[in-house]
Amino acid sequence: MTSTKGPVVQHLAINVRDIEASHRFYTDVLGFEHCGTLAIPGIPDVKFRFYRGDKTRHHDLAMVVEGYKKGAG
């Protein structure tokens, strides 16, 4: 069994509506560390953030938010 110092998931990617609220939940409540951000030139409404549970891993979790319109499902 591999030991770890933090939360563990196996490369999870999720879409979120509110990246700031999701960031607070995954860092403050679940204990993940924010370890990277990606913005795509020419597509300003798409933002990625990357998180890890242990510094020995590049990232465990990728979060993306797209420009949601009010009332969209």
N, C-alpha and C positions, 0 to 999 in steps of 0.2 A: 504494500500500500504506500502511496506517495504522501509524504507529509506536506502540509501547507500552513501558512500563517494567516490566511484570510479566506473569504468566501470563494467557492469554486463553482464554475459552470464550464461547459465545454463549448466555447465559441458561439455564444448566443447573439443574435442580431434582432433588434426589436424596433418597430415604428412607434413613435410617441407623438402626442399632440402638443405637449408642453415640455420642452426640453429642460427648462430651468427647474420645474417641479420634479421631473423625473431624475434630474441630476441630484437634487437634494435627497430624494428617497434612496437612490442607489448608493450615495456616499455617506450620508448621515445615519440612515437607518440600517442599511445592509452592510456597510463597511467597505465598499469598493473604492478604489483610488482612481481618479480621473487621470488618464495617462496620455491622452492625445485628442486632437481635434482636426477635422478635415472639412474644408469648404471647397466646393467645386467652382472654379472660375466660370463665369457666364451663367451660372445657375444659382442665384443668390438665395432662393427659397429652400435649398436643401443643405442641411448641416449634419455632420456626423460627430459623435463623441465616442471615445473609447475608454474602457475601464478595465481594471484588473484587481484581483483579490490578493495577489502576491507579486512582489517586485521581480521575482524570477521569471515571470511570464510577460510577454509583450502586451497582450490584452486578452480578456475573457469575454467581454461584452461589448457589442457595438450598438449604439443608439442613433437613430436617424429621425429627424423631423423634416417633414415637407410642408410647404405653405398651405395649411388647411384653411378652407373657407368656412365662415360661420354657417352652421347648419349642415355642413357636410358630415356624412356618417363615417 
